[in-house]
Amino acid sequence: MTFSKKRSVGAAVVGLSLIAAGCGGGSDDGASTGGTVDAGVKTGVQDALKATTTGAGATATTAPPKPTSMAEWEALWAKERDAVVKKITDSKAAKSADGKTFTGTNGFAIDLSKCPVGWTDTEGVSDTEIKIGHTTAQSGTLADYGNIARVMQIRADNINKAGGVKDSTGKTRMIKFVVKDDGYDATRTIPLVDELLDSEKAFAIITLGSPSTMKTYDKMNQRCVPQPFSQTGHPAWGDPDGHPWTTGQQLAYNTEAVLWGAFIEQNADKMAPNNGQITVCALVMNNDFGKSYDAGFKAYKEQSPIKSRINYVTETIEPSAPTITDPMTTLASKNCTIFIAMTAGTSCTQAIQEAANNGMNEKVKYRFQPSVCGAISFVGKDKVGNAGADGWYIVQGGIKDLNSPAFDNDPYIKFARDELKAAGFDYKASGSFGSGYFFAWAQEQALRVASALPGGLTRTNLMNAIRNLNMTHPYTLDGIRFNMDGNKDSYLIEGGVYQTRDAKTETWVDAGALIDLSGKSKNCKWDQSKGLCA
């Protein structure tokens, strides 16, 4: 693989929980089959890698230059919002005369007859206010993710100070952001969501983490309440038919697993010459987040043409585990060819530290961090030592890094840093601040689009707006598209780039062209009993 320009990457939020379960090792047994691999994603990745290697027709994208000032950004967003509003308006999206059906754009529809008695399309919205609920971690071992909510509150406050959100009906509303601390424990999320539904009567509720979202998305959809921009990359959020009120935002974990598998196939002869065996060692977080990675990789392996050469070995860890020394020591004894951290947060940093201590850094050339742990706050020198992360790989999910000096001249990054400083926060303190801007920007644009639609801000208009967003996100890398298209495309981000870590410059260095898979992912009706897309 060839190396190109340096580009720093960011941390997107992850799916975690504090659910207790057993720990231990495993091999490549399991229910996943080749049929669970998204064929569109696989083909798109293979085409892009082929283009990178041969120079043939690139799937990798070349994007137009992004704005160079916040004024230019604001003008672009206004133009793009107008285009989304026009598309939806021209499609005649609306509720039926009897109020039993909402017909959106490109196959998106909601059966409103299934909503509970007393449901209204505007609950949580008054003439002057929009109430948005949010469950997140503000305490416990994963409280750093609470910084996402802090940014979202800052943005809501500043949007309100600038005049709020104007509605097509002539009203102007302020955003009221109600945050509940679940300590990153899905069992605590459930009653908090109930509180936001029944007591707060929130217009929409955002959840953090795969387990927390998985435990509540059936209820949210039964109650016909938006669960937008879920702060997790689980593929299950791409289900507009079964769960029309729930969406995700970031690169899906099963797509990342396909990119890991494709990397192994492309480099198999370098890893193990003469058709040798390739031992893939993975540290898997024991929850819905880690299991989606694990299932995705198993599925890819099962249909790989080099399946017989791949030996897949895993060790599991609990999200609340204070250390990971024992499972990492066990993996270090397995003669790994490649190591993949299917984990998040502190354990990402610990994986780098343990690999430096147990010899894996020297013995295992290919060592991957997950896309959710790219920020300096996880892999920086102050966390892992001067050379601890040097040479590690990552499948970067298309996101910038607020912490990195590589973006010092980026107008949106400068805006975000200045806004944090004005609110009394040091942007270098947490990678989750960057994630906050990633999610807050999307929420603002969706509210503005929905408010501009005929009838103004309603729950159905919000969901139709989200499912037709096609805008330039200021926090994504050039070439990563941010769009949905009704039922045809249910994932906002579907792309990334392979990178390696240069500890000296504190940046990730591109190892090939950026891969854009926009529109290639199939919708996912998640089968919880099997742990895969049906």
Residue pairs with C-beta under 8 A, 6 or more apart in sequence:
1 52
1 266
1 267
1 498
1 511
1 512
2 52
2 511
2 512
3 500
3 509
3 510
3 511
4 509
4 510
4 512
4 513
5 510
6 406
6 502
6 505
6 507
6 508
6 509
6 510
7 406
7 477
7 497
7 499
7 507
7 508
7 509
7 510
8 400
8 401
8 404
8 405
8 406
8 407
8 506
8 507
8 508
9 374
9 375
9 394
9 396
9 397
9 399
9 400
9 401
9 404
9 477
9 499
9 508
10 374
10 375
10 399
10 400
10 401
10 402
10 403
10 404
10 431
10 434
10 435
10 438
10 475
11 372
11 373
11 374
11 375
11 377
11 378
11 399
11 401
11 431
11 432
11 434
11 435
12 233
12 250
12 251
12 371
12 372
12 397
12 399
12 435
12 438
13 145
13 148
13 208
13 209
13 231
13 232
13 250
13 372
13 432
13 435
13 439
14 209
14 210
14 232
14 233
14 289
14 344
14 345
14 370
14 372
14 373
15 209
15 210
15 211
15 212
15 213
15 232
15 233
15 234
15 253
15 287
15 288
15 289
15 292
15 344
16 142
16 145
16 184
16 209
16 210
16 211
16 285
16 287
16 289
16 319
16 344
16 345
17 184
17 185
17 186
17 209
17 210
17 211
17 212
17 287
17 288
17 289
17 319
18 140
18 141
18 142
18 183
18 184
18 185
18 186
18 318
18 319
18 320
19 185
19 186
19 187
19 211
19 286
19 287
19 319
20 318
20 320
21 286
21 287
21 318
22 286
22 316
23 286
23 315
23 316
23 317
23 318
23 321
23 327
24 315
24 316
25 313
25 314
25 315
25 316
25 327
25 330
26 313
26 314
26 315
26 316
27 311
27 312
27 313
27 314
28 298
28 301
28 310
28 311
28 312
28 313
30 294
30 295
30 298
31 295
31 530
31 531
31 532
32 295
32 296
32 298
32 299
32 302
32 531
32 532
33 299
33 302
33 303
34 299
34 302
34 303
35 299
35 303
36 295
36 296
36 299
36 532
36 533
37 258
37 296
37 299
37 300
37 303
38 254
38 255
38 258
38 520
38 521
38 522
38 533
39 522
40 517
40 520
40 521
40 522
41 254
41 255
41 258
41 494
41 517
41 520
41 521
41 522
42 258
42 262
42 300
43 520
44 59
44 515
44 517
44 520
45 258
45 259
45 262
45 515
45 517
46 262
47 59
48 58
48 59
48 60
48 513
48 515
48 516
48 517
49 262
49 266
49 512
49 515
50 56
51 57
51 58
51 59
51 60
51 513
52 58
52 60
52 512
52 513
53 266
58 513
59 515
59 516
59 517
60 479
60 512
60 513
60 514
60 515
60 516
61 479
61 480
61 481
61 495
61 514
61 516
62 479
63 478
63 479
63 480
65 478
66 472
66 474
66 478
67 73
67 75
67 76
67 411
67 474
68 411
69 411
70 411
70 412
70 415
72 411
73 411
73 412
73 474
76 472
77 445
77 471
77 472
80 470
80 471
80 472
81 445
81 448
81 449
81 452
81 471
82 452
83 470
84 449
84 465
84 468
84 469
84 470
84 471
85 449
85 452
85 453
87 105
87 468
87 470
88 104
88 105
88 449
88 453
88 464
88 465
88 468
89 453
89 454
91 104
91 105
91 106
93 102
93 103
93 104
93 105
93 453
93 464
94 102
94 103
94 454
94 455
95 101
95 102
95 103
95 112
95 121
95 460
96 102
96 103
99 112
100 111
100 112
100 113
101 109
101 110
101 111
101 112
101 113
102 109
102 110
102 112
102 460
102 464
103 109
104 110
104 460
104 463
104 464
104 467
104 468
104 486
105 464
105 467
105 468
105 485
105 486
106 468
106 485
106 486
106 487
106 488
107 240
107 486
107 487
107 488
108 240
108 244
108 463
108 464
108 467
108 486
108 487
109 244
110 224
110 244
110 245
110 460
110 463
112 119
112 224
112 460
114 222
114 224
115 223
115 224
116 222
116 223
116 224
119 223
119 224
121 458
121 459
121 460
122 203
122 457
122 458
122 459
123 201
123 203
123 225
123 459
124 130
124 131
124 132
124 200
124 201
124 202
124 203
124 204
125 131
125 173
125 203
125 457
125 458
126 173
127 171
127 173
128 171
128 172
128 173
128 174
129 173
129 174
129 175
129 176
130 165
130 173
130 174
130 175
130 176
130 203
130 447
130 457
131 176
131 178
131 200
131 201
131 202
131 203
132 156
132 175
132 176
132 177
132 178
132 202
132 203
132 204
132 205
132 206
132 443
133 178
133 179
133 180
133 193
133 196
133 200
133 202
133 204
133 205
133 206
134 149
134 152
134 177
134 178
134 179
134 180
134 205
134 206
134 207
134 208
135 179
135 180
135 181
135 182
135 189
135 192
135 193
135 196
135 205
135 206
135 207
135 208
135 212
136 145
136 146
136 148
136 149
136 179
136 180
136 181
136 182
136 184
136 208
136 231
137 143
137 144
137 145
137 146
137 181
137 182
137 183
137 184
137 208
137 209
138 146
138 149
138 179
138 181
138 183
139 146
139 181
139 183
140 183
140 184
140 185
140 320
141 184
141 319
141 320
141 322
141 345
141 346
142 183
142 184
142 319
142 345
142 346
143 183
143 184
144 345
144 377
144 430
144 431
144 432
145 184
145 208
145 209
145 231
145 345
145 432
145 435
146 181
146 432
147 425
147 429
147 430
147 432
147 433
147 435
147 436
148 208
148 231
148 432
148 433
148 435
148 436
148 439
149 177
149 179
149 208
149 436
150 425
150 433
150 436
151 420
151 432
151 433
151 435
151 436
151 437
151 440
152 177
152 436
152 439
152 440
152 443
153 177
153 179
154 419
154 420
154 423
154 436
155 419
155 436
155 437
155 440
155 441
155 443
155 444
156 175
156 176
156 177
156 440
158 419
159 165
159 175
159 444
160 174
160 175
163 172
164 172
164 173
164 174
164 175
165 172
165 173
165 174
165 175
165 447
165 448
165 451
165 457
166 172
166 451
166 452
167 173
167 451
167 452
167 456
167 457
168 451
168 452
168 453
168 454
168 455
168 456
169 455
169 456
171 456
173 451
173 457
175 447
178 196
178 200
178 202
180 192
180 195
180 196
181 192
182 188
182 189
182 192
182 208
182 212
184 208
184 209
184 212
184 319
186 209
186 211
186 212
186 214
186 215
187 215
189 207
189 209
189 212
189 215
189 216
190 215
190 216
193 205
193 207
193 216
193 219
193 220
196 202
196 205
197 205
197 219
197 223
197 225
202 225
203 225
203 226
203 459
203 462
204 225
204 226
204 227
204 228
204 459
204 462
205 220
205 225
205 226
205 227
206 227
206 228
206 229
206 230
206 231
206 439
206 443
207 213
207 216
207 217
207 227
207 230
207 231
207 232
208 230
208 231
208 232
209 231
209 232
209 289
210 232
210 233
210 234
210 287
210 288
210 289
210 292
211 287
211 288
211 289
213 227
213 230
213 231
213 232
213 234
213 237
213 246
214 234
214 236
214 288
214 528
216 227
217 227
217 230
217 236
217 237
217 243
217 246
218 243
220 226
220 227
220 245
220 246
221 227
221 242
221 243
221 244
221 245
221 246
224 245
224 459
225 245
225 459
226 245
226 459
226 462
226 463
227 245
227 246
227 247
228 246
228 247
228 443
228 446
228 462
228 463
228 466
229 247
229 248
229 249
229 439
229 442
229 443
229 446
229 466
230 237
230 246
230 247
230 248
230 249
231 249
231 435
231 439
232 248
232 250
232 289
233 248
233 250
233 251
233 252
233 253
233 256
233 371
233 372
233 397
234 248
234 252
234 253
234 288
234 289
234 292
234 526
235 252
235 253
235 254
235 255
235 292
235 296
235 521
235 524
235 526
235 533
236 243
236 524
236 526
236 533
237 243
237 246
237 247
237 248
237 490
237 524
238 248
238 252
238 490
238 491
238 521
238 522
238 523
238 524
239 246
239 490
239 523
239 524
239 525
239 526
240 467
240 486
240 487
240 490
240 523
241 487
241 523
241 525
242 525
244 463
245 459
245 463
247 463
247 466
247 467
247 484
247 490
247 492
248 491
248 492
249 438
249 439
249 442
249 492
249 493
250 397
250 399
250 438
250 492
250 493
251 371
251 397
251 398
251 493
251 494
251 495
251 496
252 491
252 494
252 521
252 524
253 289
253 292
253 293
253 296
254 292
254 293
254 295
254 296
254 299
254 524
254 533
255 296
255 494
255 517
255 521
256 293
256 296
256 370
256 371
256 395
256 397
256 496
257 293
257 295
257 296
257 297
257 299
257 300
258 296
258 300
259 395
259 496
259 498
259 515
260 297
260 300
260 340
260 368
260 395
261 297
261 300
261 301
261 304
262 300
263 366
263 393
263 395
263 498
264 271
264 278
264 280
264 304
264 306
264 310
264 338
265 304
265 305
265 306
267 366
268 278
268 306
268 309
271 278
271 337
271 338
271 365
271 366
272 278
272 309
272 337
275 309
276 309
277 309
277 310
277 311
277 337
278 306
278 309
278 310
278 311
278 337
278 338
279 311
279 313
279 334
279 335
279 336
279 337
279 338
280 297
280 301
280 310
280 311
280 312
280 313
280 336
280 337
280 338
280 340
281 313
281 314
281 315
281 331
281 334
281 336
281 338
281 339
281 340
281 364
282 293
282 294
282 297
282 312
282 313
282 314
282 315
282 339
282 340
282 341
282 342
283 314
283 315
283 316
283 317
283 324
283 327
283 328
283 331
283 339
283 340
283 341
283 342
283 343
283 347
283 351
284 290
284 291
284 293
284 294
284 314
284 315
284 316
284 317
284 342
284 343
285 316
285 317
285 318
285 319
285 342
285 343
285 344
285 347
286 316
286 317
286 318
286 319
287 319
289 344
290 316
290 342
290 343
291 531
292 531
293 342
293 370
294 314
294 342
295 531
295 532
297 312
297 340
297 342
298 312
299 532
301 307
301 310
301 312
304 310
313 331
313 334
313 336
315 327
315 328
315 330
315 331
316 327
317 324
317 327
317 343
317 347
319 344
319 345
319 347
321 347
323 350
324 347
324 350
324 351
324 354
325 354
328 350
328 351
328 354
328 355
328 358
328 360
329 354
329 358
331 339
331 360
332 355
332 358
332 359
332 360
332 363
335 363
336 360
336 363
336 364
337 364
337 366
338 364
338 365
338 366
338 367
338 368
339 355
339 360
339 364
339 366
339 367
339 368
340 368
340 370
341 347
341 348
341 351
341 368
341 369
341 370
341 373
342 370
343 351
343 370
343 373
344 370
344 372
344 373
345 373
345 378
348 369
348 370
348 372
348 373
348 378
348 379
349 373
349 378
349 379
349 383
349 384
351 369
352 369
352 379
352 383
352 384
352 388
352 389
352 392
353 384
353 385
353 388
354 360
355 361
355 364
355 367
356 384
356 385
356 388
360 367
361 367
361 388
361 391
365 391
366 393
367 391
367 392
367 393
368 392
368 393
368 394
368 395
369 378
369 379
369 389
369 392
369 393
369 394
369 501
370 394
370 395
371 394
371 395
371 396
371 397
371 496
372 397
373 379
373 394
374 394
374 396
374 397
374 399
374 401
374 431
374 508
375 401
375 402
375 403
375 404
375 431
375 434
376 383
376 401
376 403
376 404
376 428
376 431
376 506
377 383
377 403
377 428
377 429
377 430
377 431
377 432
378 431
379 389
379 392
379 501
380 389
380 403
380 506
381 388
381 503
381 506
386 503
387 503
388 503
389 501
389 503
390 501
390 502
390 503
390 504
391 500
391 501
392 500
392 501
393 498
393 499
393 500
393 501
393 511
394 498
394 499
394 500
394 501
394 508
395 496
395 497
395 498
396 477
396 496
396 497
396 498
396 499
396 508
397 493
397 495
397 496
398 476
398 477
398 480
398 493
398 495
398 496
398 497
398 514
399 434
399 438
399 475
399 476
399 477
400 407
400 410
400 413
400 434
400 475
400 476
400 477
401 407
401 431
401 434
402 413
402 416
402 417
402 427
402 431
402 433
402 434
402 437
403 427
403 428
403 431
403 434
404 506
404 507
405 506
406 507
407 413
408 414
412 437
412 474
412 475
416 427
416 433
416 434
416 437
417 427
420 426
420 427
420 433
421 427
425 433
427 433
434 475
437 475
438 473
438 475
441 473
441 474
441 475
442 469
442 473
442 482
442 492
445 469
445 471
446 462
446 465
446 466
446 469
447 457
447 462
449 465
449 468
449 469
450 457
450 458
450 461
450 462
450 464
450 465
451 457
451 461
453 461
453 464
453 465
455 461
466 484
467 484
467 485
467 486
467 487
467 490
468 484
468 485
468 486
469 482
469 483
469 484
469 492
470 481
470 482
470 483
470 484
470 485
471 482
471 483
472 482
473 480
473 482
476 482
476 493
477 497
477 514
478 514
479 495
479 514
479 516
480 493
480 495
480 496
480 514
480 516
481 493
481 494
481 495
481 516
481 518
482 492
482 493
483 489
483 492
483 518
484 490
484 491
484 492
485 519
487 523
488 519
489 518
489 519
489 521
490 521
490 523
490 524
491 521
494 516
494 517
494 518
494 519
494 520
494 521
495 514
495 515
495 516
495 517
495 518
496 514
496 515
497 510
497 511
497 512
497 513
497 514
497 515
498 510
498 511
498 512
499 508
499 509
499 510
499 511
500 508
500 509
500 511
501 507
501 508
501 509
502 508
502 509
522 533
524 533
525 533
525 534
526 532
526 533
526 534
527 533
527 534
